[in-house]
């Protein structure tokens, strides 16, 4: 053994090697995370059949139309139709806390055109998913302008807010918590 060499007992070499290995593993993990190679799971939305990120369609609740008939609405792609090619919702963005997309609103089980089902007659709608809980969006807003692209008074627009109840619930996985159908009501005649 030379003068510059220090004798390290065998039982003390192992902890040094373990610490060095752990430090290298930590550095490798940090490098992968910084480069984006280790991706986090995106927030999912229950689309009526399963939870998915950026689902192509959105359904899973009941709604009464203006004639009092219970319907099963669905949001499809901008060019989608309930029969044939449904297309996919065009998601403008999909973030951890909020998602925004555009599609068309249809009422299932209704002859086309669906009288009294506004806007569930193929009208263009905006869908906003928000309130993230346990990796899933638990609230959805569906909005339709009376004249798309030129918003009028909010009272003339269709606004629907849904709350997620859980998978495979009788009556649907989503519950209507707020609805403003934008229809003009006659003024009350009572004093």
ABEGO torsion letter per residue (X at the ends): XBAABBBBBAAAAAAAAAAAAAAAAAAAAAAAAAAGABBBBBBBBBAGABBBBGBABBBGBBBBBAAGBBBBBBBBBAABBABEBAEBBBBABBBAABBBBBBBBBBBGBBOBBBGAOAAAGBBBBBBBBGBBGGBBABBBBBBBABBGBBBBAAABBBBBBBBAEBGBBGEABBBABBBAGBBBBBBABX
